[in-house]
Amino acid sequence: MDEFEGVAPGRLRERLQASLTGHHALFDVEDIRAALAGRADAALAPDVTAAVGSTLLSLARDPYGAARGRVAALPPEARVGLIRLWFRMLSGARELRGRVH
């Protein structure tokens, strides 16, 4: 059993583990830079939040190509929200990994 079993469902665990090694294949480098260079998180509109949530479910469920396509099809505000959420999840995963090891 690894440290993410039961915490990250489906393919999400594998994708988080890859991202922890610096391999952020679900996102374009330019999008990551723009999302992380922006101002502090602001509240997202309900439709944007729904798009982020459904895309996160896609990351956990769908094959890589479909998940990557889903991310690429997001409107810019939703993509920024998803990337910021992803990196917060990575921070939590690092903390969890530190407690397990």
MODELLER restraints for C-alpha pairs under 7 A, 6 or more apart:
rsr = mdl.restraints
at = mdl.atoms
rsr.add(forms.Gaussian(group=physical.xy_distance, feature=features.Distance(at['CA:3:A'], at['CA:97:A']), mean=6.13, stdev=0.5))
rsr.add(forms.Gaussian(group=physical.xy_distance, feature=features.Distance(at['CA:3:A'], at['CA:100:A']), mean=6.31, stdev=0.5))
rsr.add(forms.Gaussian(group=physical.xy_distance, feature=features.Distance(at['CA:4:A'], at['CA:13:A']), mean=6.20, stdev=0.5))
rsr.add(forms.Gaussian(group=physical.xy_distance, feature=features.Distance(at['CA:9:A'], at['CA:60:A']), mean=6.16, stdev=0.5))
rsr.add(forms.Gaussian(group=physical.xy_distance, feature=features.Distance(at['CA:10:A'], at['CA:60:A']), mean=5.09, stdev=0.5))
rsr.add(forms.Gaussian(group=physical.xy_distance, feature=features.Distance(at['CA:10:A'], at['CA:61:A']), mean=5.88, stdev=0.5))
rsr.add(forms.Gaussian(group=physical.xy_distance, feature=features.Distance(at['CA:11:A'], at['CA:59:A']), mean=6.81, stdev=0.5))
rsr.add(forms.Gaussian(group=physical.xy_distance, feature=features.Distance(at['CA:11:A'], at['CA:60:A']), mean=4.65, stdev=0.5))
rsr.add(forms.Gaussian(group=physical.xy_distance, feature=features.Distance(at['CA:11:A'], at['CA:61:A']), mean=6.00, stdev=0.5))
rsr.add(forms.Gaussian(group=physical.xy_distance, feature=features.Distance(at['CA:12:A'], at['CA:59:A']), mean=5.95, stdev=0.5))
rsr.add(forms.Gaussian(group=physical.xy_distance, feature=features.Distance(at['CA:12:A'], at['CA:60:A']), mean=4.24, stdev=0.5))
rsr.add(forms.Gaussian(group=physical.xy_distance, feature=features.Distance(at['CA:16:A'], at['CA:90:A']), mean=6.68, stdev=0.5))
rsr.add(forms.Gaussian(group=physical.xy_distance, feature=features.Distance(at['CA:20:A'], at['CA:90:A']), mean=6.70, stdev=0.5))
rsr.add(forms.Gaussian(group=physical.xy_distance, feature=features.Distance(at['CA:26:A'], at['CA:68:A']), mean=5.12, stdev=0.5))
rsr.add(forms.Gaussian(group=physical.xy_distance, feature=features.Distance(at['CA:32:A'], at['CA:83:A']), mean=6.53, stdev=0.5))
rsr.add(forms.Gaussian(group=physical.xy_distance, feature=features.Distance(at['CA:35:A'], at['CA:80:A']), mean=4.86, stdev=0.5))
rsr.add(forms.Gaussian(group=physical.xy_distance, feature=features.Distance(at['CA:35:A'], at['CA:83:A']), mean=6.52, stdev=0.5))
rsr.add(forms.Gaussian(group=physical.xy_distance, feature=features.Distance(at['CA:35:A'], at['CA:84:A']), mean=6.50, stdev=0.5))
rsr.add(forms.Gaussian(group=physical.xy_distance, feature=features.Distance(at['CA:36:A'], at['CA:84:A']), mean=6.75, stdev=0.5))
rsr.add(forms.Gaussian(group=physical.xy_distance, feature=features.Distance(at['CA:48:A'], at['CA:78:A']), mean=5.30, stdev=0.5))
rsr.add(forms.Gaussian(group=physical.xy_distance, feature=features.Distance(at['CA:51:A'], at['CA:78:A']), mean=6.52, stdev=0.5))
rsr.add(forms.Gaussian(group=physical.xy_distance, feature=features.Distance(at['CA:52:A'], at['CA:78:A']), mean=5.81, stdev=0.5))
rsr.add(forms.Gaussian(group=physical.xy_distance, feature=features.Distance(at['CA:52:A'], at['CA:81:A']), mean=6.82, stdev=0.5))
rsr.add(forms.Gaussian(group=physical.xy_distance, feature=features.Distance(at['CA:52:A'], at['CA:82:A']), mean=5.48, stdev=0.5))
rsr.add(forms.Gaussian(group=physical.xy_distance, feature=features.Distance(at['CA:55:A'], at['CA:70:A']), mean=6.43, stdev=0.5))
rsr.add(forms.Gaussian(group=physical.xy_distance, feature=features.Distance(at['CA:55:A'], at['CA:71:A']), mean=6.69, stdev=0.5))
rsr.add(forms.Gaussian(group=physical.xy_distance, feature=features.Distance(at['CA:58:A'], at['CA:67:A']), mean=5.62, stdev=0.5))
rsr.add(forms.Gaussian(group=physical.xy_distance, feature=features.Distance(at['CA:59:A'], at['CA:67:A']), mean=5.24, stdev=0.5))
rsr.add(forms.Gaussian(group=physical.xy_distance, feature=features.Distance(at['CA:71:A'], at['CA:79:A']), mean=6.67, stdev=0.5))
